[in-house]
Amino acid sequence: MGPGAVLAGPRRLCLSRFLASGPGALCPFDRRLKRKQKNWAAAQPEAERCEYLREEVGSRIADRVFDIARTFPLALDLGCGRSYIAQHLNKDIIERLFQADVAENALKKPIESEIPRISVVADEEFLPFKENTFDLVVSGLSLHWVNDLPKALHEVHRVLKPDGVFVGSMFGGDTLYELRCSLQLAELEREGGFAPHVSPFTAVSDLGHLLGRAGFNTLTVDTDEIQVNYPGMFELMDDLQGMGESNCSWSRKPMLHRATMLAAAAVYREMYGNEDGTVPATFQIYYMIGWKFHESQAKPAQRGSAKMSFGDLRKMNEFIPEGGKL
């Protein structure tokens, strides 16, 4: 199967169509800027120096794929970066892989993998693939930057085959709360007000609802935290830039005064600093799994079809032989 067999012709205009979105309530992020940030990060001589978080999350997504006892003939890695998930998988699990990312530089320097791969520059909100194409879609730490998450999830559902599965991850609401609080306190004290310097994130309570609205069933949503220690706040911000994770909100402040930045670093160390002089940064990760409906999937029993009530469970000991216990 060649690339033309799965690409939908009119949808190849996705980048020019969606990266042109302007500021507004429905477009909180500057997607053109995010593309530039990711391209810049991927083009750095030592790009792998800042990839530790994506590689860790990529391995955890791969673990979830390994837990599904089947082989996937055709899969899609959405927001793949430099193949952070594919490097942990093999041909016994995925026979062929399409990799899609908004940043072409990331696709030019992929990490080695034994899986045959085809790279496509594409926007997560408007995938250039035909319906019912992929047996598996994975996504690691890219969906938190889309302007329309319900649409992006609907697109994932559209390109999945019936009985296909989506395994993804994204940053959660408590991500970088130490940095957020430190910058806000410093700005309030130095400048009399503050602007958002960390992008808004989706709440975990909303994810299941969004996946259900997109058409997924048999949902699994869980959360995890990864804490990384840095020498100071400026080293953390330098690594965020190297990850391509700098703020791209339309409402961001173009610059911070030097005095405010120094005050924020001092607040960060005072409020959250470790005994060894380092400062922690918390990354909350949401993991999600959803399946596209197929007749062969298990179905819940009809309401009222149970033959025993929970109230009857207390009577179970009456049926246990004397000396035994349930």
Secondary structure, DSSP 8 states (H G I E B T S, - for coil): --GGGTB-GGGGGHHHHHTT--SBTTB-B-HHHHHHHHHHHHTSTTGGGG-HHHHHHHHHHHHHHHTS-S-BSSEEEET-TTTTTGGG--TTTBS-EEEEES-HHHHHS----SS-EEEEE-BTTB--B-SS-EEEEEEES-GGG-S-HHHHHHHHHHHEEEEEEEEEEEE-TTTTHHHHHHHHHHHHHHHSS----S-----HHHHHHHHHHHT-EEEEEEEEEEEEEESSHHHHHHHHHHHT-S--BTT--S---HHHHHHHHHHHHHHH--TTS-EEEEEEEEEEEEE---TTS-----TT--SS-GGGGGGGGGGS-TT---
